[in-house]
Amino acid sequence: MKHFKQTHISELWLKAASIGSIWAANEIILGSFLHNLRVPLSGTVMSFLSVAFVVAFSKMWPERGLIWRAGIIAALMKSLSPSAIIFGPMIGIMSEAFILEFVLMIFGRRLPSFILAGALAVSFVIVQKVLTVVVTYGWDIILILERVYDYSIRQFHWENLEAKYAVIALFGVYSFIGAMGAIIGFYTGRRAQELGKQNEVDFKKGSEHFQSLFEHTSSNKYSGWLLLLHFSVLILGFYIINNAPLLYVAAFLLVYIAFTIYRYGNSFRHLRKPSFWIFFIAITLLAGLMMPGEDGEIFSMAGLMVGVKMNIRAAFVLVSFASISKELKNPIIKSILYKRGFANLYQAMELAFMVLPASIDAIPNVKDMFRQPVQSIASLILYAETILQVVKEKHKNLPPVIIISGNIQEGKTTFVEKVINRLARKDIRAAGFLAKVVYKGNERIAYQLKDLSSEQTALLCTIEKHANWQHYGKFYFNPKAQELGDAILANIPQEAKVIVIDEIGPLELGGDGWAPAIENLVAHSSLPMIWVVREQLVKKIARKWIVGEIYYFKLNESPRAEEVEEVILSLY
């Protein structure tokens, strides 16, 4: 037997999960609201609110290292949102977190330090926007903006106004916004501490629905090779755009866009919006007007071509980054986090995702957020205390799992039956189901699903072809048996002491089969589980869901049923 002990997350990571969940909820609710209303400078508004939130939280929990941890969790949660564009928000969240953390680490946690940190964090929005524009359109966009600036100051007769003063003024405005956010957050944190436990938060409504970090993800929709391809095409594309004739560049872009639309479908809905193309046309015309032409002509064809090329580059960058964003949602992220020693981060993210629906419920009404920002943020801070307790409880009560592994026809189900019978003698009742093989001669032709509570059976799968049944491998899976199995796992009797799932395989790894039911069990039940798994899938299955202690028995090592029995008895 192998025993994989549960990774116990530190208090710091648990607090980061609580803050990260609320931070992500804020990005989802308020960010979507501002985006849908086409509010100008919505990124700046979100940065202002984030500074206020984080400063307020840091007054309640002043631990060093908490802010950057919460920022990473919120950014990674944002990366797994349905949006196709994730790099900008991710970079914004993480940069704010690291700037705030760094300044407070150097200068302490007094009000002037918070003001400086807030000013720098919001000012970084300008830097991020400039870098985004340059990466998207190339350096020519800076030349166009420079000429637009020169034209504007001539129109207003401000010829003596140097560009550096305009830049300083812009940074001054953003710094003021950040400073105000920090001041609001500072006094909001104090207000929350004064309120204390006066406002008890009802967590029941929000906690009824938990979700998993990689819920319903299918590994078949992602490809590590495609991720590598997109990065390679991005580098190649920059070279082609800068050096090849315009016709070849356009052909290259059309082929790439056609491939990405075929691969990712609705992920590029923003390309259909008229506003997207209106902006592109405006950039092109602006380049024709502002780039110098021959003999002083008002509209330059050379400038127009520069504008066209800039927009081709922009379309290419947007499509490339959106494609890379899609592939980065690959469940392989989970495996990397485990293998590279980031299990704490992954588990904190998983816990943050579990309470995300409740955190979304906690976000105040948008009108209240702007009318009463101090009271709204204070209520969120108090709510974070409640979330922290729930996160701790969820982490403490993760269900232990006993994995019984073996190869095909090695006797996994028979062995589990022996364990169930031994447990029954000790008044340990098992619920769930077994998959009993049906032979015709020496050939496996079907499996029967057996309910351990009612003894009811149903044909789970067969090698006989059925038109409306799911086909996987050589078997056709009965949808009625799927419904029965889901119902069994959704209605575990109260007297049950252990849950049996036979078996978990490739379908579940892809998010099908029993995967949704298992996700629900892991989120809501602390009962020990027995999972029957094929030998080659054990590591992947063990990492798919966040569970407690894992006890791993390999049939080729000849374990005894009483050994499994002893493990289960030790859990009570």
SULFEN-V552745 format. One record per run of one state. SS is the DSSP state (H for helix, E for strand, - for the rest). FROM is the first residue (numbers start at 1). LEN is the number of residues. If there is no record, write none. Layout:
ss:SS from:FROM len:LEN
ss:SS from:FROM len:LEN
//
This chain:
ss:- from:1 len:1
ss:E from:2 len:3
ss:- from:5 len:6
ss:H from:11 len:26
ss:- from:37 len:5
ss:H from:42 len:19
ss:- from:61 len:5
ss:H from:66 len:14
ss:- from:80 len:7
ss:H from:87 len:21
ss:- from:108 len:3
ss:H from:111 len:27
ss:- from:138 len:2
ss:H from:140 len:16
ss:- from:156 len:7
ss:H from:163 len:33
ss:- from:196 len:8
ss:H from:204 len:4
ss:- from:208 len:11
ss:H from:219 len:3
ss:- from:222 len:2
ss:H from:224 len:20
ss:- from:244 len:2
ss:H from:246 len:27
ss:- from:273 len:1
ss:H from:274 len:17
ss:- from:291 len:3
ss:H from:294 len:3
ss:- from:297 len:4
ss:H from:301 len:27
ss:- from:328 len:4
ss:H from:332 len:8
ss:- from:340 len:3
ss:H from:343 len:12
ss:- from:355 len:1
ss:H from:356 len:7
ss:- from:363 len:3
ss:H from:366 len:6
ss:- from:372 len:1
ss:H from:373 len:24
ss:- from:397 len:4
ss:E from:401 len:6
ss:- from:407 len:5
ss:H from:412 len:14
ss:- from:426 len:4
ss:E from:430 len:11
ss:- from:441 len:2
ss:E from:443 len:9
ss:- from:452 len:5
ss:E from:457 len:6
ss:- from:463 len:7
ss:E from:470 len:3
ss:- from:473 len:2
ss:E from:475 len:3
ss:- from:478 len:1
ss:H from:479 len:12
ss:- from:491 len:7
ss:E from:498 len:7
ss:- from:505 len:1
ss:H from:506 len:4
ss:- from:510 len:5
ss:H from:515 len:10
ss:- from:525 len:3
ss:E from:528 len:7
ss:H from:535 len:10
ss:- from:545 len:5
ss:E from:550 len:5
ss:H from:555 len:3
ss:- from:558 len:3
ss:H from:561 len:10
ss:- from:571 len:2
//
